[in-house]
Amino acid sequence: MNKEKNSFEDNLKKLEQIVEKLENGEADLEESVKLYEEGMKLKENCEEKLKSIESQIKKIKQDNKKILKEDFK
């Protein structure tokens, strides 16, 4: 799995599918372990992408008809 080519949404959807399989008991023990490992990688990737986006978010303030941008805190 190439993390960089998958979007946040794709990774989240795959993670949701893995969680559903694990919760429903659709996988045997060995497959469950593999799915769990893949899920943890997807979770980490989603968290990294969220942190990256969070650092890019700008608050917009209107001050005397001027728009000022500042880093999200």
CORRA-V208596 format. One record per residue. N is the residue number from 0. RES is the residue in one small letter. PHI is phi in whole degrees, 0 to 359 (none if undefined). PSI is psi in whole degrees, -180 to 180 (* if undefined). NEAR is the number of other C-alpha atoms within 10 Angstrom. Layout:
n->N res->RES phi->PHI psi->PSI near->NEAR
n->N res->RES phi->PHI psi->PSI near->NEAR
This chain:
n->0 res->m phi->none psi->123 near->8
n->1 res->n phi->267 psi->108 near->5
n->2 res->k phi->301 psi->-36 near->12
n->3 res->e phi->290 psi->-27 near->9
n->4 res->k phi->274 psi->-17 near->8
n->5 res->n phi->268 psi->134 near->13
n->6 res->s phi->283 psi->165 near->13
n->7 res->f phi->304 psi->-45 near->19
n->8 res->e phi->298 psi->-42 near->10
n->9 res->d phi->297 psi->-45 near->13
n->10 res->n phi->295 psi->-41 near->18
n->11 res->l phi->294 psi->-41 near->17
n->12 res->k phi->297 psi->-45 near->13
n->13 res->k phi->297 psi->-41 near->15
n->14 res->l phi->298 psi->-42 near->21
n->15 res->e phi->298 psi->-39 near->13
n->16 res->q phi->295 psi->-41 near->14
n->17 res->i phi->296 psi->-46 near->20
n->18 res->v phi->300 psi->-43 near->16
n->19 res->e phi->299 psi->-45 near->12
n->20 res->k phi->299 psi->-43 near->14
n->21 res->l phi->292 psi->-42 near->18
n->22 res->e phi->292 psi->-34 near->10
n->23 res->n phi->275 psi->-5 near->9
n->24 res->g phi->68 psi->30 near->11
n->25 res->e phi->282 psi->-9 near->12
n->26 res->a phi->241 psi->147 near->15
n->27 res->d phi->286 psi->178 near->9
n->28 res->l phi->301 psi->-49 near->11
n->29 res->e phi->297 psi->-44 near->9
n->30 res->e phi->294 psi->-36 near->12
n->31 res->s phi->300 psi->-41 near->17
n->32 res->v phi->295 psi->-44 near->13
n->33 res->k phi->296 psi->-42 near->12
n->34 res->l phi->296 psi->-40 near->19
n->35 res->y phi->299 psi->-45 near->16
n->36 res->e phi->298 psi->-44 near->12
n->37 res->e phi->296 psi->-40 near->16
n->38 res->g phi->298 psi->-40 near->20
n->39 res->m phi->295 psi->-38 near->13
n->40 res->k phi->294 psi->-42 near->16
n->41 res->l phi->295 psi->-41 near->23
n->42 res->k phi->300 psi->-47 near->16
n->43 res->e phi->299 psi->-42 near->12
n->44 res->n phi->296 psi->-43 near->19
n->45 res->c phi->298 psi->-43 near->20
n->46 res->e phi->297 psi->-42 near->13
n->47 res->e phi->298 psi->-44 near->13
n->48 res->k phi->295 psi->-40 near->14
n->49 res->l phi->296 psi->-41 near->13
n->50 res->k phi->296 psi->-40 near->11
n->51 res->s phi->297 psi->-45 near->11
n->52 res->i phi->294 psi->-42 near->10
n->53 res->e phi->303 psi->-40 near->13
n->54 res->s phi->291 psi->-18 near->11
n->55 res->q phi->267 psi->-14 near->12
n->56 res->i phi->294 psi->136 near->13
n->57 res->k phi->242 psi->136 near->13
n->58 res->k phi->275 psi->138 near->13
n->59 res->i phi->250 psi->126 near->13
n->60 res->k phi->242 psi->145 near->12
n->61 res->q phi->255 psi->120 near->10
n->62 res->d phi->225 psi->110 near->8
n->63 res->n phi->54 psi->47 near->7
n->64 res->k phi->64 psi->17 near->7
n->65 res->k phi->247 psi->143 near->9
n->66 res->i phi->262 psi->121 near->10
n->67 res->l phi->250 psi->141 near->12
n->68 res->k phi->246 psi->140 near->12
n->69 res->e phi->219 psi->155 near->11
n->70 res->d phi->300 psi->145 near->11
n->71 res->f phi->293 psi->134 near->11
n->72 res->k phi->234 psi->* near->8
